[in-house]
């Protein structure tokens, strides 16, 4: 997945042509921020509610987005945030984590206009069109400055679904044989003490698709098979010996022969980094822990909002998919030309976050439709519609219908509706469960 999506040589996101855009109606897929400006505005409002609930920090606020796409979400967020003067004056820096130089340029054009990039350590910077707020781009969140005095508000929209996954299948123990057949005859052998007597995990690996058999060729009319396929590894691999042992959820499925699970260690690393930036790291003397991971905070602050698709509480299995021209296709065809994604395991993200910091708590996941309605999507749609009526310009009814259709699409919970398949999850400072964030059962709180 990493090679196909972000390789500098032909990666889906890192190689672009002027005539091809991955996003939007003419691309391969449409994201929520592209459907309606209200989506990004509500994400900005959610950040405002967290800022209010945490005491209105007067300085040191960071806005961080990982995987910013075309920059549409951050553009709508910033346009919203600058309307709240207290928060706007407290924001010191905006950070965008983007691996694609082509997308960085697209984001700069939207957020900074004609402002040129300025080289900084490990990244590039420009002044935004919103109060000249500085925006700095990095290829990895590890390069984003992490200071315990700062308050980071982090958003990850359709980011985790594009991070690589490992797939594993539970297989039965291989039958043992006490006879070895050799050219000179059959010899008795002793059983190996290392031979597994229980089920074990085998990794599913990407391998070339075998060519058609000469004895059984496919008809000329049959479509060509994908260039690659998944195959069960013939022996244990380092990931299969480690990753499925890290959670009781995985271990519980091992005895069920044929069970398939997907695990994304890179996702766990990212969400753990979110948690440490908000709540501080768990003190440790382990020499393998980097200085970045050891940063502690005297007072947890900030929040992270994760919006992505995946099941509420089960382990994803067989969810790797390809998307091209708004249609699902084989993830093993046309590498670099097809978008790849896999369902997000929100429970695994929660476990990784809680395991990384004692200063945070996790809320959700909840369905996107519920979250948007709780944050006020219908009320905001009414405000926009009234503004259109007030203008009284030609085509106002069509514009209002467009607003309603966009909102309905975002909150639809029937079948495969976006309001149902997409989920929201929040990471906030630990508070013994006394305060629930807005959109997760809580209300706007202002301590002053």
Number of C-alpha atoms within 10 A of each C-alpha: 22 13 14 22 25 17 17 15 11 16 21 23 24 20 19 17 7 5 7 11 15 20 16 15 13 13 14 20 17 14 16 21 22 19 18 22 17 26 22 22 23 21 23 23 19 22 24 21 19 22 24 18 19 19 13 18 19 13 16 16 24 20 23 24 25 23 22 22 23 24 23 19 25 26 24 21 23 22 15 19 23 16 10 12 10 17 20 20 17 17 24 17 16 22 21 27 22 22 20 23 16 15 20 23 16 16 22 23 16 16 24 23 14 13 14 14 18 11 12 11 8 12 17 16 22 21 22 22 17 15 11 10 19 17 21 24 29 22 19 16 19 13 14 18 12 19 15 20 15 21 27 25 27 24 26 20 22 21 20 28 21 19 20 21 23 17 25 26 24 20 19 17 13 12 8 12 10 11 13 11 9 8 5 6 8 11 10 10 10 10 11 9 7 6 11 13 12 11 16 21 32 23 25 21 16 13 14 13 14 10 9 10 8 7 6 7 9 12 7 7 6 7 8 9 14 15 16 18 17 14 14 18 17 10 9 13 13 8 17 20 14 10 17 25 15 10 11 9 15 18 13 11 17 22 15 13 15 15 15 22 25 26 22 20 17 13 22 20 15 19 24 23 23 27 31 28 32 32 32 27 22 16 13 10 7 8 7 8 10 9 8 17 20 16 17 21 19 10 14 26 27 26 29 26 21 22 26 24 26 22 19 20 11 14 20 20 17 12 15 20 16 22 17 17 16 15 9 14 17 18 22 23 16 15 20 20 20 25 25 26 23 23 24 31 25 25 19 21 23 23 15 20 25 20 15 24 25 18 24 26 22 23 18 20 23 20 26 26 24 19 24 21 17 16 21 15 20 18 11 16 18 14 11 16 19 13 13 17 14 10 9 11 9 9 9 16 14 10 15 19 12 15 21 16 13 19 24 17 17 24 22 17 18 10 9 10 16 21 25 22 20 26 24 25 24 23 26 26 24 19 12 8 10 7 16 18 21 20 24 20 14 13 15 15 17 13 8 7
